[in-house]
Amino acid sequence: MAEYDELASGVESAGNEIFWIGPASIEQVQRLENLLGTKLPVSFRRFLEDYGGGGVVSAEISGIQNDDASDVSGGTVLGDTATCRERFDLPSHLVVIYFQDDEVCWCLDVSESGVQESPVVSYNVFTGKVDGAIASNFRNFMRQHLALYSIRAV
C-alpha cells in the first residue's frame, strides 16, 4: 500500500474526490531535478514515483504528467515553477508543489543543499516574498493536506 492511500480513503469517505496523475518513473523524477537545477527532497521524490501528482480534486499537488518531466502545462511541477518564476519572480531555490488561481503558491524550499528533506513554504505572489512555513517537510505537508479534506462537512 502506498503511503497516502489510507488518508485518501478518508478523503473520499468525507465526500471528496481523489485523482492521482499516475506514477512517474525514477528516470523522469531525475530528469525533473535536472530541468529544475536542484535535488528534490526524498519524500517528494517518493510521492512523484508513487502517485505522479494530484490528490484532492480542485486542490491537486503539482506533479509529472504522462511520465514526462519536461511537460510545462499547468499542474506540473516544471510548468507551475516556470510560470511563477517568470510572472512572480519566484526565487530559484523554491519549487512549486501547489499553484491555484494565480494567487496561492506553495513551494519546497530547497535552499539547503545536501539535506534529505526541505520545508514547504507559502510564497506570496503579490509581495514576492515567502510568508512562512507550512510544514517541516513534504510528507508532513501531504498528511496535513489530506487530513483537512477527510473531515466530513456538517
Buried (B, 14 or more C-beta within 10 A) or exposed (E): EEBBEEBBEBBEEBEBEBBBBBBBBEEBBBBBBEBBEBBBBBBBBBBBBBBBBBBBEEBBBBBBBEBBBBBBEEBBBBBBBBBBBEEBEBBEBBBBBBBEEEEEBBBBBBBEEEEEBBBBBBBBBEEEEBEEEBBEBBBBBBBEBBEEBBEEEE
